[in-house]
Amino acid sequence: MKKDIKIISLQKFSGAIQSVLKEIGREADRRGFSAYAVGGFVRDLILKRHNLDLDIVVETDAIHFAQWLAQKNKAVLKTYRQFATTTLIYPDGLRVDITTARKETYPYPGALPEVQPGDIRDDLFRRDFTINALAVRINLDRWAELVDEFGGLDDLKAKKIRILHARSFFDDPTRILRAVRFEQRFDFRLEAETARLLIQTLKKGVVKTVTPPRYFEEFKKILNEQPGVEKYIRRLNTLGGLNFLGLHRKVGRETFQLLAKSEIEIRWFERAFPKKEKIERWLVYFIVLISSLPWARVKQRIETFRLRRDEQDKIVSFFAAVKAAAKLGNKKPKARAIYQICAPLSSEAFIVLRAMARPRWVGGAIAKFLNDYDAVKLKIVGEDLIKSGIPAGENLGRIMKELLYQKVEGRIHSKQDELTQAVILYKRIIYDR
């Protein structure tokens, strides 16, 4: 009996995307191979969600074919020969991934896959979940035919996340994180056997077979989901999937509340200070998750996950501010103390501190700093002090810092005030010797 052929409409996309799809399909026809749009692009097309991440699989040499496309369209080409994968970046900014249809085998749990050429069924079978194992043919003679080898369409309709085979999570434990991410993003549910295998994989500690930085990169994608990161973490916590963070106790209600408050504070910050640097959302939520850990444990985690130096500095500034604020207690500090606590902080640290609101004065102090003190700058520079007779050296830096604090406190205003007070401060330093 002939299988029903389902046609998926591709008409909703812009002229540029239509043009790329048809050009690839037309050339595939001419050269005699099959070409498909695959994965998340097809999934979201069926779900009527916006997704412009074009992922194309061809049953031919993708690199050779992409080189021809790049030359014809004056596109930038990046190739990854190990995985027979290319990325085309068109002059208008459109990105298209083109991959040779392939089989994958995993030599051991958590390893990067070993690749060899295959057909479209092989390529779909190597994917994480049935809903991502869908393809649409783009050859013009069979335009927009759906390829559904593993029941992905039925699972989309039933709102289920289902793996393709029993060893899926063992082969690639990062799929645990993707399962939760897709489940919560689409408001789906893990299929029963998939949930059982996921929990079994976690209990057996297979996550440890993946290098911590690679696993953490996948976790960051969860922390970048919006809105509602709290529900993603709640679900992962229920499944037992947060152990890799090295938390000293199970995440509880206080952490979930802090995650939700941090999301509100992110929106406040972005509205109130649109010109500030873009917030790294994942880092806000990561700071929340580790905020109750002792510093030695935090340091160990950020080294294990190989965070960039600037990311580490933002975390360090947060913990330093928490310590400084705790020393001041519940008494609202003066302008100088507020400046000293807040000046080293990143936007991410500001957000978490406001969400924590401990001590109670912290939220207002941060707003005061951002609205009033952050813009305070001295009108003089070190050269001006040297011209006024103050020698270069460490005293110069001490004086400049004290002048800035006094300006924040409203004790000096003009450039002349700054110069006059600088001389007074220098004489005091000399006298104290």
ZICORWO-V583492 format. One record per residue. N is the residue number from 1. PHI is phi as a letter, one per 30 degrees, with the letter a starting at -180 (999 if undefined). Layout:
N | PHI
N | PHI
//
This chain:
1 | 999
2 | d
3 | d
4 | d
5 | c
6 | c
7 | c
8 | c
9 | d
10 | c
11 | d
12 | d
13 | d
14 | d
15 | e
16 | d
17 | d
18 | e
19 | d
20 | d
21 | e
22 | d
23 | d
24 | d
25 | d
26 | d
27 | d
28 | d
29 | d
30 | d
31 | c
32 | i
33 | b
34 | c
35 | b
36 | b
37 | d
38 | b
39 | i
40 | e
41 | e
42 | d
43 | e
44 | d
45 | d
46 | d
47 | d
48 | i
49 | c
50 | d
51 | a
52 | c
53 | d
54 | d
55 | b
56 | c
57 | c
58 | b
59 | c
60 | a
61 | d
62 | d
63 | d
64 | d
65 | d
66 | d
67 | d
68 | d
69 | d
70 | d
71 | d
72 | d
73 | c
74 | h
75 | c
76 | d
77 | b
78 | c
79 | b
80 | b
81 | d
82 | e
83 | c
84 | h
85 | b
86 | b
87 | b
88 | c
89 | c
90 | d
91 | e
92 | d
93 | j
94 | d
95 | c
96 | b
97 | c
98 | b
99 | b
100 | d
101 | e
102 | b
103 | c
104 | b
105 | b
106 | c
107 | d
108 | a
109 | e
110 | i
111 | d
112 | d
113 | d
114 | c
115 | c
116 | b
117 | e
118 | a
119 | c
120 | d
121 | d
122 | e
123 | d
124 | d
125 | d
126 | d
127 | d
128 | d
129 | b
130 | e
131 | d
132 | c
133 | c
134 | c
135 | b
136 | b
137 | d
138 | c
139 | e
140 | d
141 | d
142 | b
143 | e
144 | i
145 | d
146 | d
147 | c
148 | b
149 | d
150 | b
151 | i
152 | d
153 | d
154 | d
155 | d
156 | d
157 | d
158 | d
159 | h
160 | b
161 | c
162 | b
163 | d
164 | d
165 | a
166 | d
167 | c
168 | e
169 | d
170 | d
171 | d
172 | b
173 | d
174 | d
175 | d
176 | e
177 | d
178 | d
179 | e
180 | d
181 | d
182 | d
183 | e
184 | d
185 | d
186 | c
187 | h
188 | c
189 | b
190 | d
191 | d
192 | e
193 | d
194 | d
195 | d
196 | d
197 | d
198 | d
199 | d
200 | d
201 | d
202 | d
203 | d
204 | d
205 | i
206 | d
207 | e
208 | d
209 | d
210 | c
211 | d
212 | e
213 | d
214 | d
215 | d
216 | d
217 | e
218 | d
219 | d
220 | e
221 | d
222 | d
223 | d
224 | c
225 | d
226 | a
227 | d
228 | i
229 | e
230 | e
231 | d
232 | d
233 | d
234 | e
235 | d
236 | d
237 | d
238 | d
239 | d
240 | i
241 | c
242 | c
243 | d
244 | d
245 | d
246 | i
247 | d
248 | d
249 | a
250 | d
251 | d
252 | b
253 | e
254 | d
255 | d
256 | d
257 | d
258 | d
259 | d
260 | d
261 | d
262 | d
263 | d
264 | d
265 | d
266 | d
267 | d
268 | d
269 | d
270 | d
271 | d
272 | d
273 | b
274 | d
275 | c
276 | d
277 | e
278 | d
279 | d
280 | d
281 | e
282 | e
283 | d
284 | e
285 | d
286 | d
287 | d
288 | e
289 | d
290 | c
291 | d
292 | c
293 | d
294 | d
295 | e
296 | e
297 | d
298 | d
299 | e
300 | d
301 | d
302 | d
303 | d
304 | d
305 | d
306 | h
307 | d
308 | d
309 | e
310 | d
311 | d
312 | d
313 | d
314 | d
315 | d
316 | e
317 | d
318 | d
319 | d
320 | d
321 | d
322 | e
323 | d
324 | d
325 | d
326 | d
327 | d
328 | d
329 | i
330 | d
331 | d
332 | d
333 | d
334 | d
335 | e
336 | d
337 | d
338 | e
339 | d
340 | d
341 | d
342 | d
343 | e
344 | d
345 | d
346 | d
347 | e
348 | d
349 | d
350 | e
351 | d
352 | d
353 | d
354 | d
355 | d
356 | d
357 | h
358 | b
359 | d
360 | d
361 | d
362 | e
363 | e
364 | d
365 | d
366 | d
367 | d
368 | d
369 | d
370 | d
371 | d
372 | c
373 | d
374 | d
375 | d
376 | d
377 | b
378 | d
379 | d
380 | c
381 | b
382 | e
383 | d
384 | d
385 | d
386 | d
387 | d
388 | d
389 | j
390 | c
391 | d
392 | d
393 | k
394 | d
395 | d
396 | d
397 | d
398 | d
399 | d
400 | d
401 | d
402 | d
403 | d
404 | d
405 | d
406 | d
407 | d
408 | e
409 | d
410 | i
411 | c
412 | b
413 | b
414 | c
415 | d
416 | d
417 | e
418 | d
419 | d
420 | d
421 | d
422 | d
423 | d
424 | d
425 | d
426 | d
427 | d
428 | d
429 | d
430 | d
431 | d
432 | d
433 | d
//
